[in-house]
Amino acid sequence: MKAVIMAGGFGTRLRPLTCNIPKPMVPMMNKPMMQHLFELLRSHHIQDVVATLYFRPEIITRYFDDGSGFRMRIRYVRSDADYGTAGGVRNAAALLSERFIIISGDVLTDIDLTKAIRFHEERKAQATIVLSHSKDPLQYGIVITRDDGSISRFLEKPLWGEVFSDTVNTGIYILEPEVLQLVPDREEFDFSKDLFPLMIERGMALYGYIADGYWRDIGNLNEYQEAHFDCLEGRVKIDWRSQDAGSVSVGKDTVLKTEKKNLRGTILIGNNCIVEEDVKIYNSVIGDGSVIGRGSVVRNSVVWNDVSVGMLAEISSSVVGTQCSIGERSTIGENVFIGDTCIIGREARLAPNIKLWPGKVVEDGAVLTRSLVWEDKWLSELFTDSRVTGLSNVEMNPEFGARLGAAFGSFVGEGKTVVTCRDPDNVSRMMNRAIMCGLMSAGVNVADLRATPIPILRHELSSGEQAGGIHVRKSPFDRRMTDIIFFDSDGKDLPTGKRKLVERLFFGEDFLRAEHSKVGSISFPERTAESYRQRFLSHIDIDAINKDKFKVVLDYSNGISSTIFPTILGRLKCQVVALNAHLDPEGLTRDQSDFANALAQLSHIVTSLMYDVGFLIDAGGEKIFVVDENGKFIDPDRLLTIVTKLYLDTYPQVKKIAVPIDATMEVEMVAKGFGVEIERTKNSHLAMMEAADSGIEFVGGTRGGFIFRAFLFATDGMFCIAKILELMARTKQRMGEVERKLPRLQAIRKTIQCSWDAKGRVMRYLLIDSDSKNRLLVDGIKIFYDSPDVYTSILLIPDKERPLFHIIAEARQAQRAEELASEYEQKIVGWRESPKGAT
């Protein structure tokens, strides 16, 4: 007699455990579930098997091959589409010319198949359904039989009001080959929903055999856990114990360093495992090749193959997938399901009842309170500065946007108004609307500016009448990513304290849900752009610019500025060649090659037409890049020096300006000639805005952004272009001309790999090392040297988003800058590698 194993299921309800493998290959007591079925069949002298495959068939065929290694003969039939349970078996009809038994590939059972087959033969049945009694019949097909075993009624997955019996369909069927003639070829057709009701309707010999023995459909994650406990407690007769094993079964070449008293209850430990000292294991299954670190506790859990558990970690009533790494001192709460190749950082805590899809990273010390589905990683912090960034339509999905909007809405409070806007990208549009839904659910009104640059959003918020703002954009650096940027009620970047409050609401899912009558509304403000233009022009010396009649090449980067800035430039009497002046979501992100090509084109046009200057404005409208009248690209650091000189030439009464900590010391050289004080800020836009808020009129950035406080408290690329034209007009100088006259320092930049764990240690040793030096502790550590020149310096700063350390050394001579950078590179590497430091 042949058997058919239906092994084509996706195992959707077993995700994340079945993301990478088909459901029949999910391990049960360290063997694939399908292997237990082969052993059951073989015990009843059935060794000829046809396996119907659909999802990830190669994993099954690679493991079982032709079956000879399992004392079986296995042939495979692959479907090119999902034809349902009966339709999948119909594909194998050519191999089924005699009576056969069908078993679903995702059940755990020790039912006596020989008795079931005998029943079928005695009744001369055309089809026999093997039945079992269930405490929870809702998820199965209900079957009612007559006294002779014939089936009178069949109901697939009923409601409670339809449950007339606790006798359920086990998914084990015995069929005569002619029954398959009722199943249409290559069409979706199901045994329970289609074939068996059809047989009843036609009066065919359909019987039900109520079997004794254990049967469980591994239909969901809790069933999977409970099935393991049933095996450990001996409720099901399957082969899982090693020879002569007692309550603790240990595989071949496994090393047990812990004392036997620490192994309590019934335990299965696979082959080639290492269980270190003081490990405590209770009623659990440990897969092959796993390592359980010293002092760890594994309680009522299932750990798959090749898992590494760090010292003093604790896992309770959970399932850990293949090749996962569980960091030391981490805690995995109850009912947690971790997919393959996840990394749980040191001292991380996973709250109960969550799931991690394969390949997820939970960083050191993070507290995870919700499931991670198809997301790239989990950080202990949601924000980077005032920005949340994630993979477009993966991490940045509508559900995430609605939750984030609800968290921000709960923070600002019911009845308040939040201003939103976006760039023209479709993912940005989707996320903006999802965020709006979340805001409205918290009772917050939304004023949507739709496709609008960030500076105009800030301008709209500057009145202080709204509670905050949100801008969604395609990342300017990576076309796969989407940014969500948050603004405070005054239009400045959302400060750290408020970001923490939003994070707390987001992670805790403690969202305010407004009453139905108080759900927020949406409005679309008018005249926002016109108001911006009026204020813009009122803060520019239009007459000075008009007199010079500048000839300008301007690359809009396919951003929204192209819809607003041309009318402003028209008032300035500029002759403009515009590039990329149409909205194009595909052009919003430029990689290094695209950026270099854009600058090359800008330079070529400036020199070919003998124009005065070329500008490239970023897609968000905040930053600019400049090509001088000679077609030479001006590095952003050098641009800061030039603009500072032009500004101080124009406004000699200024006493103080501000620049970030990483700005070139050339700024000090320029400022000294005017007797101007330099204030160094942290390396962030928010810090620059705070400096402007303190009364400083000019704040120069190192990334092409400048703040002119009289107009706006933040960077605005469009205004920067107009202001630079004004400064050039009033000083009668061009950018290249100024650049040639300015002093120059040589800068050496280095980037060093440095893990998150080591960053604090490196900073500590840097602080000790620089204690006697002239230094500034604003953001990282900046050290100033008097010899051989007062403008020699080095900045040492850890990266905010990556496991890196940055070194920026400056001096008049490149050799001196290189010496400094190399000296501290060696020191950082030593401190990074040695917990005791280095000399």
C-alpha angles and dihedrals in degrees: 000000000000129000129211118207113198101218102158101098124125095216091221094166090052094059133158086035092055099044092103103025136043115258097252089059095057107120118253112186088345095307128092110262089239091059091059088055091053089052091049092050092047091052087059093047095255109133104150109089136177114198118201110211137189117141115059093340094173092069091059096043092046093053100043099026108178092339097248091120088060096042090252137112108230128186123180133218116191123201120215090209139018103273096169127250098299093036090054092053090046087063088064095050093115089064095045109072095139138041112304140178123230124208128181110240095228103060130102112211147144095194115154100252093183091063091048092052091048090052090052092051094046092051092044086228124180089208132009124194114206107225136197137184116254134191090211108039096164095094095048139062111272114224127193117195134192123234092273092052097255114140117247100173137018126187123178117221100335133198117249090262088059098049104114096158142019090223108111140186111258096196090247113121136176112207140181111227095244090067090072088066087074090061115086115234117254094355130115108265130158131206096222101036100035119010102045096044087049091053091050090049091053094045094242124163100272115161138179124219114200104213132203120219135061123316130166130169107218090217101146143012096270091050088052092054094044092049089059092051090049089054093048091049093049098245092131127048106229132134111256109120122098117238115294091357120160122195090320116058114194124189130224121296092005116147117216112193096163120089118262091241088067091061107079132175121001115331137179117199117182133221125296095013128147119212109187131212120300094010113152119206124182125186095329144133120231118194129226118287096014125144121210111198127228116288095006123143124218112185127181090334142132116226117188128214126306096009120156116210115190125225118287092008120144128212120183128187093331142121122236119196130224121299095005122153118217111195124229117275091010121141125217111197126217123291095016118150117200120192125219123299096009119154119216110193129226115289091001117151124213114198119224124275101027135123132216119203117220121292097018122149123215106191127227113289094004121146111217116198103163138046121274108217122170092343127128101231146331122240127196084232125049097200134064100199102314093330134095113200130186146147111293113256090353107066089003097061132141094260091053091047093051092049092047091048091049090050093051090044091052088050097052093041140236117303095023125119127237122193117221134186140158146188122262096267115121094229089051090052091049094048093045091056093045090052090048090054090053092049092050092049087060091053095258122141118228127217102194117200089182113202102013135140119250095248091060090050089053090048090052091051095046091087089069093226096118130063097232147312143244130202123190120199144161107257111264089214106042122029091207093062136077126204127210111195122195127208132195124237091271093051096256121125112282106268125236097257093053092044089056091053091051090048091051091053092045097048093042092045086223095153127167110237112200123220113263091256092053101048109134126261134225126233133176110218117220130212092026093128092043092052089050093051093051093051091043095055093044090063098049128080093237094177094055092051093044091056093057094048092208120213107218137180110208128188110198095191089227088286133141093262086080089071095053113024100061092069090051093049088050089063090051093058092233122160102227135190104197123205127193089001097157129084111260121162090201091058097051093089122057124186121206092275093049091047093050091049091049091052091047090053091047091051093047093052094046093052095039093053094033091234125172100242144344126223132192113195118198120244091255092055095236107100137044137202121202139212114192128225090274093056093253118144111233113220111235091243091052090043089059090055092049096046090046090054093047091047095049091046088054097041106032091164091071112114102184139026132174134225133171121269091254094055117120119267086235086087089063089050091054095042093050090063089058097040089244123155119230121217115199117214134191116279096264140092090238091058090050090052091049089054090052089048089057090064103271108141099202126039116176123205132207097224102058097280126120131182120216100185096199087069106027138350092229140051116284117180094200093052091044090058092050092044093050089051088051093049090049091049095048095046094039090228135125124219097251092047092055092044093056093055097048124095116250134215126199116237128198118194126194133178120205128192110242124168121231088247093057100043095083092048092050092050091050092054092044089055091051093044094051097042095111095041132092100260144158120220101197102116114351114336123301116192122198124204128205095196131101087354135000091229094064113111145150129210120202113189135161118231115252097216108025137047092259141115121213126212122192115181122183133188140141089256121054090217092059091048090050092050092052094046092049093047093056094039088061092046094050093048089051094050091043093054100039122054087202092057131238137260 
